[in-house]
Amino acid sequence: MTLQTAGEAPKGIPRNPGRAELGLKATLLFPNREIVEQYYVPLIYTACRTCYSELTPEDIFTRAATGEIETAKMQRLISNVIESGHGSTIEHVVFTFGISGVSRTLSHQLVRHRAGVAFDQQSQRYVTFKKAATMLPQTIAEADPAIRAEYEEQIHGAMSLYGDLVSAGIPGEDARFVFPNATRTNLVMTVNLRALIHMSGLRLCTMAQWEIRRLFQLIRHEIFQVSPFLGSFLAPKCVPLGYCDEMNNRDGHCPIRPHKDKVLEAWAEKAKAARAAGRELPVSS
Ligand SMILES: Cc1cc2nc3c(=O)[nH]c(=O)nc-3n(C[C@H](O)[C@H](O)[C@H](O)COP(=O)(O)OP(=O)(O)OC[C@H]3O[C@@H](n4cnc5c(N)ncnc54)[C@H](O)[C@@H]3O)c2cc1C
């Protein structure tokens, strides 16, 4: 257990939310495995190869989609291109997810992503809820029973007031003002692969809030079901970077990758030692 004083951020990697049953779901609605295998890798390969080939995209795609080009060869080129940051090549394929039972706390974070992603969300104006559901954070579930009861009483009170307001003829769009952040909601999200890798980099990071981190664990799982190859690119951003750039991890409490300050310190020490020995450190190996 880690000690924490008032006003101080919690230390240590936040507990992996993957084990808790949060009642939220992410389901890949489109595409299925057959479509991904038949078209997605060939499509991305075609985009990459068109840049370096005299052949037309039509010819490249026909060869790729009919098995004339080995999957391993296509995957190698795609991996190299992604690693080099040539991101437009992976904007040609999209994934559509049904996301349900997430809190409004989560959805507010999710819809902050703007590039390469489209959302449609259940309306609190047009839906008048008979029984709106809420999310109970694990820390509160496991807290002192008295404080948990106080929380539940507040949530229950808000929901019950919503019902009273609606019964009194207040429109749902106004009654919803009493809903807490804990209220559950549903969305459809369509995202291209480039944006999905970027979003996963941020949201699978241990600095991300637990609920959205859990959502992206589920999303990664869904992509793995249709393509372990494409799924392998969904990782905390420090994995492809090779270092952590989160300022809140300067103390190195998350050990997945060293913090960039440590990497630069090590580099500076090596460069100093090399200069003392009368040589410059080569910038590439
Ligand atoms: C751990 C964590 C903590 C956070 N805390 C807060 C917080 O306290 N308060 C808060 O308000 N937000 C917070 N955020 C949200 C964050 O600031 C971003 O709004 C969110 O992560 C969306 O990411 P993005 O900006 O990369 O956008 P995306 O829309 O996913 O964009 C992808 C990329 O496209 C480019 N891009 C997109 N739009 C533009 C544009 N208009 N101009 C130029 N380039 C563009 C950028 O390179 C961007 O990185 C937090 C996010 C994380 C992961």
PDBQT file of the ligand as one rigid body, heavy atoms in Angstrom, charges set to zero:
ROOT
HETATM    1  C1  LIG A 301      -3.980  11.494 -19.030  1.00  0.00    +0.000 C 
HETATM    2  C2  LIG A 301      -4.789  12.605 -19.635  1.00  0.00    +0.000 A 
HETATM    3  C3  LIG A 301      -5.165  13.693 -18.873  1.00  0.00    +0.000 A 
HETATM    4  C4  LIG A 301      -5.909  14.729 -19.426  1.00  0.00    +0.000 A 
HETATM    5  N1  LIG A 301      -6.274  15.783 -18.645  1.00  0.00    +0.000 NA
HETATM    6  C5  LIG A 301      -7.000  16.782 -19.170  1.00  0.00    +0.000 A 
HETATM    7  C6  LIG A 301      -7.400  17.916 -18.378  1.00  0.00    +0.000 A 
HETATM    8  O1  LIG A 301      -7.100  17.974 -17.195  1.00  0.00    +0.000 OA
HETATM    9  N2  LIG A 301      -8.135  18.888 -18.950  1.00  0.00    +0.000 N 
HETATM   10  C7  LIG A 301      -8.475  18.862 -20.272  1.00  0.00    +0.000 A 
HETATM   11  O2  LIG A 301      -9.121  19.774 -20.761  1.00  0.00    +0.000 OA
HETATM   12  N3  LIG A 301      -8.119  17.809 -21.046  1.00  0.00    +0.000 NA
HETATM   13  C8  LIG A 301      -7.391  16.789 -20.548  1.00  0.00    +0.000 A 
HETATM   14  N4  LIG A 301      -7.042  15.729 -21.343  1.00  0.00    +0.000 N 
HETATM   15  C9  LIG A 301      -7.494  15.717 -22.745  1.00  0.00    +0.000 C 
HETATM   16  C10 LIG A 301      -6.363  16.134 -23.706  1.00  0.00    +0.000 C 
HETATM   17  O3  LIG A 301      -5.903  17.430 -23.425  1.00  0.00    +0.000 OA
HETATM   18  C11 LIG A 301      -6.841  16.050 -25.174  1.00  0.00    +0.000 C 
HETATM   19  O4  LIG A 301      -7.872  16.972 -25.361  1.00  0.00    +0.000 OA
HETATM   20  C12 LIG A 301      -7.351  14.687 -25.539  1.00  0.00    +0.000 C 
HETATM   21  O5  LIG A 301      -6.497  13.683 -25.082  1.00  0.00    +0.000 OA
HETATM   22  C13 LIG A 301      -7.504  14.597 -27.064  1.00  0.00    +0.000 C 
HETATM   23  O6  LIG A 301      -6.253  14.321 -27.630  1.00  0.00    +0.000 OA
HETATM   24  P1  LIG A 301      -5.630  15.120 -28.831  1.00  0.00    +0.000 P 
HETATM   25  O7  LIG A 301      -5.503  16.566 -28.547  1.00  0.00    +0.000 OA
HETATM   26  O8  LIG A 301      -4.373  14.409 -29.220  1.00  0.00    +0.000 OA
HETATM   27  O9  LIG A 301      -6.764  15.095 -29.932  1.00  0.00    +0.000 OA
HETATM   28  P2  LIG A 301      -7.169  14.242 -31.166  1.00  0.00    +0.000 P 
HETATM   29  O10 LIG A 301      -8.392  14.827 -31.680  1.00  0.00    +0.000 OA
HETATM   30  O11 LIG A 301      -7.168  12.796 -30.819  1.00  0.00    +0.000 OA
HETATM   31  O12 LIG A 301      -6.103  14.603 -32.253  1.00  0.00    +0.000 OA
HETATM   32  C14 LIG A 301      -5.086  13.758 -32.707  1.00  0.00    +0.000 C 
HETATM   33  C15 LIG A 301      -3.916  14.611 -33.122  1.00  0.00    +0.000 C 
HETATM   34  O13 LIG A 301      -4.287  15.381 -34.262  1.00  0.00    +0.000 OA
HETATM   35  C16 LIG A 301      -3.678  16.674 -34.187  1.00  0.00    +0.000 C 
HETATM   36  N5  LIG A 301      -4.744  17.675 -34.094  1.00  0.00    +0.000 N 
HETATM   37  C17 LIG A 301      -6.071  17.454 -33.829  1.00  0.00    +0.000 A 
HETATM   38  N6  LIG A 301      -6.754  18.606 -33.872  1.00  0.00    +0.000 NA
HETATM   39  C18 LIG A 301      -5.853  19.571 -34.169  1.00  0.00    +0.000 A 
HETATM   40  C19 LIG A 301      -5.942  20.965 -34.329  1.00  0.00    +0.000 A 
HETATM   41  N7  LIG A 301      -7.090  21.609 -34.181  1.00  0.00    +0.000 N 
HETATM   42  N8  LIG A 301      -4.827  21.648 -34.601  1.00  0.00    +0.000 NA
HETATM   43  C20 LIG A 301      -3.639  21.012 -34.760  1.00  0.00    +0.000 A 
HETATM   44  N9  LIG A 301      -3.476  19.685 -34.602  1.00  0.00    +0.000 NA
HETATM   45  C21 LIG A 301      -4.566  18.978 -34.321  1.00  0.00    +0.000 A 
HETATM   46  C22 LIG A 301      -2.801  16.670 -32.938  1.00  0.00    +0.000 C 
HETATM   47  O14 LIG A 301      -1.507  16.255 -33.300  1.00  0.00    +0.000 OA
HETATM   48  C23 LIG A 301      -3.459  15.612 -32.080  1.00  0.00    +0.000 C 
HETATM   49  O15 LIG A 301      -2.583  15.045 -31.127  1.00  0.00    +0.000 OA
HETATM   50  C24 LIG A 301      -6.298  14.675 -20.802  1.00  0.00    +0.000 A 
HETATM   51  C25 LIG A 301      -5.913  13.580 -21.578  1.00  0.00    +0.000 A 
HETATM   52  C26 LIG A 301      -5.177  12.548 -21.019  1.00  0.00    +0.000 A 
HETATM   53  C27 LIG A 301      -4.780  11.369 -21.888  1.00  0.00    +0.000 C 
ENDROOT
TORSDOF 0
